[in-house]
Amino acid sequence: MKATTMMKKAPVDWEKTVDRMNTQARGDLRRELEGISARAAMLAGYLDQRHGYGCGDQGHKKAVKRMNRHGKMVWMKVFGYNAHHDINI
């Protein structure tokens, strides 16, 4: 099942849906959702620096630093991984 399909389901339906999935499908879905979550947080951090609210557009370089900070926070604090590799763009 695709993550976008699962996210459209109401939380009350998650148990039934997950019970019908095999272990491989559950793991694949979890990894896909983690990736989406991390990318969403990274994009939000990037846009926060580029949006310019209060101090103007801070530029791409500072935005990438913020993006990586958000990515690290999600991977390490939210998901409990012990490493995060910055993206240099």
ZAFIBA-107270 format. One record per residue (C-alpha): residue number from 1; x, y, z. Coordinates in nm, 4 decimals. Example, Ala and Ser with C-alpha at 12.3 -4.5 7.8 and 13.67 -1.06 7.14 Angstrom:
+------+----------+----------+----------+
! tilo !        u !        v !        w !
+------+----------+----------+----------+
!    1 !   1.2300 !  -0.4500 !   0.7800 !
!    2 !   1.3670 !  -0.1060 !   0.7140 !
+------+----------+----------+----------+
END
This chain:
+------+----------+----------+----------+
! tilo !        u !        v !        w !
+------+----------+----------+----------+
!    1 !   0.0000 !   0.0000 !   0.0000 !
!    2 !   0.1254 !   0.3461 !  -0.0845 !
!    3 !   0.1797 !   0.5899 !   0.2005 !
!    4 !  -0.0490 !   0.8475 !   0.0415 !
!    5 !  -0.3317 !   0.5933 !   0.0318 !
!    6 !  -0.2788 !   0.4996 !   0.3962 !
!    7 !  -0.2674 !   0.8640 !   0.5068 !
!    8 !  -0.6120 !   0.9204 !   0.3550 !
!    9 !  -0.7607 !   0.6575 !   0.5854 !
!   10 !  -0.9129 !   0.7626 !   0.9142 !
!   11 !  -0.7112 !   0.6512 !   1.2195 !
!   12 !  -1.0055 !   0.4343 !   1.3222 !
!   13 !  -0.9417 !   0.2241 !   1.0077 !
!   14 !  -0.5682 !   0.1756 !   1.0639 !
!   15 !  -0.5995 !  -0.1406 !   1.2739 !
!   16 !  -0.8030 !  -0.3288 !   1.0120 !
!   17 !  -0.5777 !  -0.2135 !   0.7307 !
!   18 !  -0.2523 !  -0.3001 !   0.9070 !
!   19 !  -0.3875 !  -0.6385 !   1.0203 !
!   20 !  -0.4344 !  -0.7304 !   0.6522 !
!   21 !  -0.0738 !  -0.6383 !   0.5620 !
!   22 !   0.2200 !  -0.8772 !   0.5791 !
!   23 !   0.5410 !  -0.7896 !   0.7631 !
!   24 !   0.7205 !  -0.6797 !   0.4463 !
!   25 !   0.4384 !  -0.4445 !   0.3471 !
!   26 !   0.4296 !  -0.2937 !   0.6969 !
!   27 !   0.8036 !  -0.2281 !   0.6884 !
!   28 !   0.7882 !  -0.0779 !   0.3404 !
!   29 !   0.5034 !   0.1510 !   0.4426 !
!   30 !   0.6861 !   0.2581 !   0.7599 !
!   31 !   1.0015 !   0.3465 !   0.5667 !
!   32 !   0.8039 !   0.5379 !   0.3053 !
!   33 !   0.6200 !   0.7361 !   0.5742 !
!   34 !   0.9457 !   0.8135 !   0.7557 !
!   35 !   1.0931 !   0.9449 !   0.4321 !
!   36 !   0.7905 !   1.1625 !   0.3629 !
!   37 !   0.7949 !   1.2956 !   0.7198 !
!   38 !   1.1635 !   1.3817 !   0.7050 !
!   39 !   1.1360 !   1.5456 !   0.3627 !
!   40 !   0.8334 !   1.7475 !   0.4738 !
!   41 !   1.0198 !   1.8733 !   0.7816 !
!   42 !   1.3264 !   1.9544 !   0.5720 !
!   43 !   1.1216 !   2.1436 !   0.3146 !
!   44 !   0.9446 !   2.3363 !   0.5923 !
!   45 !   1.2823 !   2.4362 !   0.7374 !
!   46 !   1.4104 !   2.5405 !   0.3962 !
!   47 !   1.0990 !   2.7465 !   0.3241 !
!   48 !   1.1152 !   2.9049 !   0.6686 !
!   49 !   1.4527 !   3.0583 !   0.5774 !
!   50 !   1.3456 !   3.1518 !   0.2253 !
!   51 !   1.0050 !   3.2907 !   0.3238 !
!   52 !   1.1628 !   3.5968 !   0.4773 !
!   53 !   0.9070 !   3.6521 !   0.7532 !
!   54 !   1.0522 !   3.9153 !   0.9852 !
!   55 !   1.4063 !   3.9245 !   0.8440 !
!   56 !   1.3769 !   3.8860 !   0.4700 !
!   57 !   1.4871 !   3.5970 !   0.2522 !
!   58 !   1.7954 !   3.4453 !   0.4172 !
!   59 !   1.9140 !   3.2829 !   0.0950 !
!   60 !   1.9746 !   2.9297 !  -0.0241 !
!   61 !   2.2885 !   2.8589 !   0.1814 !
!   62 !   2.1253 !   2.9368 !   0.5179 !
!   63 !   1.8095 !   2.7594 !   0.4081 !
!   64 !   2.0056 !   2.4393 !   0.3376 !
!   65 !   2.1595 !   2.4565 !   0.6857 !
!   66 !   1.8119 !   2.4921 !   0.8393 !
!   67 !   1.6825 !   2.2123 !   0.6175 !
!   68 !   1.9539 !   1.9766 !   0.7397 !
!   69 !   1.8924 !   2.0764 !   1.1021 !
!   70 !   1.5253 !   1.9860 !   1.0639 !
!   71 !   1.6134 !   1.6586 !   0.8914 !
!   72 !   1.8532 !   1.5635 !   1.1688 !
!   73 !   1.5927 !   1.6426 !   1.4336 !
!   74 !   1.3321 !   1.4235 !   1.2679 !
!   75 !   1.5638 !   1.1285 !   1.1991 !
!   76 !   1.7345 !   1.1290 !   1.5375 !
!   77 !   1.4802 !   1.2616 !   1.7860 !
!   78 !   1.1497 !   1.1594 !   1.6348 !
!   79 !   1.2442 !   0.8251 !   1.4782 !
!   80 !   1.5328 !   0.7407 !   1.7123 !
!   81 !   1.8019 !   0.6789 !   1.4506 !
!   82 !   2.1600 !   0.7459 !   1.5563 !
!   83 !   2.2814 !   0.9186 !   1.2405 !
!   84 !   2.1752 !   1.1716 !   0.9818 !
!   85 !   2.3594 !   1.2621 !   0.6640 !
!   86 !   2.3271 !   1.6231 !   0.5558 !
!   87 !   2.2195 !   1.6998 !   0.2023 !
!   88 !   2.4433 !   1.9441 !   0.0189 !
!   89 !   2.2631 !   2.1179 !  -0.2633 !
+------+----------+----------+----------+
END
